[in-house]
Amino acid sequence: MALDFSLGISWQFGALAVLSMLLFPFFKGRYAFLAGALGYSLVDIAPAVLFGAQSIGLWTLTGALSWGLVAVIFSRQKPNGSPFAFAKLGIGGTLLFDALTGPVASTFVWGMPFSDALLGQIPFTIKHLLGIAAVSLVLAPLLFPSVKNALVDVEHIFLKPHPQLA
């Protein structure tokens, strides 16, 4: 039996999580939802278009809606660059996303008994949380100063005005 050191996150989801933690706090709510839903969708759509992978399905829709909701929650945060602020976002976002795409979607979309879906989700979510905590505590704080400097002076309808970011 091979050991699994993935910590429960793929490189695509890890990249999406880091970008989300860095960018979504700068978005206004409804635009954050659209950016989150689009970002998650591209994680499934890009492999299908580029490599012919069978990565698009109903899970793309449930994942996109769930990640859009996570993005709205992230957009309500004032970014400060603290590793613990990123960990709070990453862990909270992961718990919400995994709950919506795991037990909730499995029960209501695919008809799996809720208790089975919940019990099956627990090991995955534990690994997912460890991976997100590592990414949140290490990578996001390293990249945050560059992202903040790039976005704080940009004026777009979908971004929060500068005074809210300070």
Buried (B, 14 or more C-beta within 10 A) or exposed (E): EEEEEEBBBEEBBBBBBBBBBBBBBBBBBEBBBBBBBBBBBBBBBEBBEEEEEEBBEEBBBBBBBBBBBBBBBBBEBEBEBEBEBBBBBBBBBBBBBBBBBBBBBBBEEEEBEEEEBBEBBEEEBEBBBBBBBBBBBEBBBEBBEEBBEEBBEEEEEEBBEEEEBE
